[in-house]
Amino acid sequence: MTRKDLCAYLQSQSLAVVASINSVGAPQSAVVGIAVSNDMEIIFDTVDSSRKYANLMSDPRVALVIGWDNEVSVQLEGTARLLPPGEPDPLKEVYYGVFPEGRERTATWKGLVHFAITPHWVRYSDFKDQHNPVHEWDWK
C-alpha cells in the first residue's frame, strides 16, 4: 500500500464520519459527503449553524472514519480549516467534481460553508489481508 494507493482509495469514497470536539471537550460526530484532492485534503460542506461548524471554528482538530465495506476502512486525524466563504477555491472545485449539486447548494443555502482537512495521521486497514492488514502514515 503506497500513499498513491491510499489517495486512490480515499477518492473512491464519498462519505465519512467526522468527529469534532465541542466547547466543553465532549466529542460529537456526523456523517458528511466528502471529496479528496490529489494532495489528500478532505473537503466537505456544512452550514454555519451546525454543531460541527462551531466546534471546528473553536478547535480545528478532527478525526474521521472513511469506508467500512468489506472490512476496509481509513482512520484519519488532522486539522480542519474554513475555506473562504463566497470566494472561488480550487478545493471547492474538487468538491463540486464529486457533488455537482454542491454548487447550487452554495448559491442558495444560507450559511453554507466548506472545510478542508489536512491529514496528520492515517491508518488504512484491510482485515481481509491476513498478512499485512494495517498501514500507517504520520505526516507530523
Stockholm file with secondary structure:
# STOCKHOLM 1.0

chainA/1-140         MTRKDLCAYLQSQSLAVVASINSVGAPQSAVVGIAVSNDMEIIFDTVDSSRKYANLMSDPRVALVIGWDNEVSVQLEGTARLLPPGEPDPLKEVYYGVFPEGRERTATWKGLVHFAITPHWVRYSDFKDQHNPVHEWDWK
#=GR chainA/1-140 SS CCHHHHHHHHHTCCEEEEEEECTTSCEEEEEEECEECTTCCEEEEEETTSHHHHHHHHCCEEEEEECCGGGEEEEEEEEEEECCTTSCCHHHHHHHHHCTHHHHHHHHSTTEEEEEEEEEEEEEEETTCSSSCEEEEECC
#=GC SS_cons         CCHHHHHHHHHTCCEEEEEEECTTSCEEEEEEECEECTTCCEEEEEETTSHHHHHHHHCCEEEEEECCGGGEEEEEEEEEEECCTTSCCHHHHHHHHHCTHHHHHHHHSTTEEEEEEEEEEEEEEETTCSSSCEEEEECC
//
